[in-house]
């Protein structure tokens, strides 16, 4: 277990012990009253008239439709176990799934990189406009690589 995971777990435990119960974070969505009991006692979700098993083809079609609607592309990536543990710990503290947190982190990184590239291009264009020089096709900055 990583030191970050241990630290975050300790922070989580400390926070849960020091904050009074009325300070807990509340979900933004309202629940329909009585729904939990209705699901638990079988009033909801057990009608065979409204249920059917999906074939593998139907399941794949449904997953494809969901991914298309959300603009998601399933991928496979190898990551260090410690990194995954860190994401899981951070995600748990924030009430998220770790893959959702990874998607958010990657999106923020890509957005920042795009802004940095555009900022440099705008500065170079402004410099070329004031000096009358032709824009260079080769980047003067070496390509940054992730650690």
C-alpha positions in Angstrom: 0.0 0.0 0.0 1.4 3.4 -1.0 2.3 6.1 1.5 -0.2 8.4 -0.2 -2.9 5.8 0.2 -2.1 5.5 3.9 -2.0 9.2 4.4 -5.3 9.8 2.7 -6.9 7.0 4.7 -5.6 8.6 7.9 -7.0 12.0 6.8 -10.3 10.5 6.0 -10.5 8.7 9.3 -9.5 11.9 11.1 -12.1 14.0 9.2 -14.8 11.5 10.0 -14.0 11.6 13.7 -13.7 15.3 14.0 -16.7 16.6 12.0 -20.1 16.4 13.6 -22.7 14.2 11.8 -24.6 17.3 10.6 -21.5 18.5 8.6 -21.4 15.4 6.4 -21.6 16.1 2.7 -25.0 15.5 1.2 -25.7 14.2 -2.3 -27.1 16.7 -4.7 -30.0 14.5 -5.8 -33.1 14.0 -3.8 -34.4 10.4 -3.3 -38.0 9.5 -3.8 -39.4 8.7 -0.4 -40.0 5.1 0.3 -38.0 3.9 -2.7 -35.3 2.1 -0.7 -37.8 0.1 1.2 -39.8 -0.7 -2.0 -36.6 -2.1 -3.6 -35.6 -4.0 -0.5 -39.0 -5.6 0.1 -39.5 -6.5 -3.6 -42.3 -4.1 -4.5 -40.0 -2.7 -7.1 -37.7 -4.5 -9.4 -39.1 -8.1 -9.2 -41.8 -8.1 -11.9 -41.0 -10.7 -14.5 -43.4 -9.0 -16.9 -41.0 -6.1 -17.1 -37.7 -8.1 -17.2 -35.9 -10.1 -19.8 -32.4 -11.5 -20.1 -30.3 -9.8 -22.8 -28.4 -11.8 -25.3 -24.6 -11.2 -25.6 -25.3 -9.3 -28.9 -28.0 -7.1 -27.2 -25.7 -6.4 -24.3 -22.8 -5.4 -26.6 -25.2 -3.2 -28.6 -26.4 -1.5 -25.4 -22.8 -0.9 -24.3 -21.9 0.5 -27.7 -24.9 2.8 -27.6 -24.1 4.0 -24.1 -20.4 4.6 -25.0 -21.5 6.5 -28.2 -24.0 8.6 -26.3 -21.4 9.5 -23.7 -18.6 9.9 -26.2 -16.5 7.3 -24.5 -14.0 4.9 -26.0 -13.0 1.9 -24.0 -9.2 1.4 -23.8 -6.7 -0.9 -22.2 -3.7 0.6 -20.3 -1.0 -0.8 -18.0 -0.4 1.3 -14.9 1.6 0.7 -11.8 -0.5 -0.9 -9.0 0.6 1.8 -6.5 -0.8 4.5 -8.9 -4.1 2.7 -9.2 -4.2 2.3 -5.4 -3.6 6.1 -5.0 -6.4 6.9 -7.5 -8.8 4.5 -5.6 -8.0 6.1 -2.3 -8.5 9.6 -3.6 -11.6 8.6 -5.4 -13.1 6.9 -2.3 -12.5 10.1 -0.3 -14.3 12.2 -2.9 -17.1 9.7 -3.4 -16.1 8.9 -7.0 -15.1 5.8 -9.0 -11.4 5.6 -9.6 -11.9 5.4 -13.4 -14.0 8.5 -13.3 -11.2 10.3 -11.3 -8.6 9.1 -13.8 -10.8 10.4 -16.7 -11.1 13.8 -15.0 -7.3 13.9 -14.3 -6.5 13.1 -17.9 -9.0 15.6 -19.2 -7.5 18.4 -17.0 -4.0 17.5 -18.1 -5.0 17.5 -21.8 -6.9 20.8 -21.4 -3.8 22.5 -19.8 -1.5 21.2 -22.4 -3.7 22.4 -25.3 -3.9 25.9 -23.6 -0.1 25.9 -23.2 0.4 25.0 -26.9 -2.0 27.7 -28.0 -0.5 30.3 -25.7 3.0 29.6 -27.2 1.7 29.7 -30.7 -0.1 33.0 -30.1 3.1 34.5 -28.5 5.2 33.3 -31.5 2.7 34.7 -34.0 2.7 38.0 -32.1 6.5 38.1 -32.1 6.7 37.2 -35.8 4.1 39.9 -36.6 6.1 42.6 -34.8 9.5 41.5 -36.1 8.3 40.6 -39.6 9.9 37.2 -39.4 8.3 34.1 -40.9 6.8 31.6 -38.5 9.1 28.7 -37.7 7.8 25.2 -38.4 10.1 23.6 -35.9 9.4 24.0 -32.2 12.2 25.6 -30.2 11.0 23.9 -27.0 11.7 20.2 -26.7 8.7 18.0 -26.4 7.8 17.4 -22.8 7.3 13.8 -21.8 5.2 12.5 -18.9 7.2 11.1 -16.0 
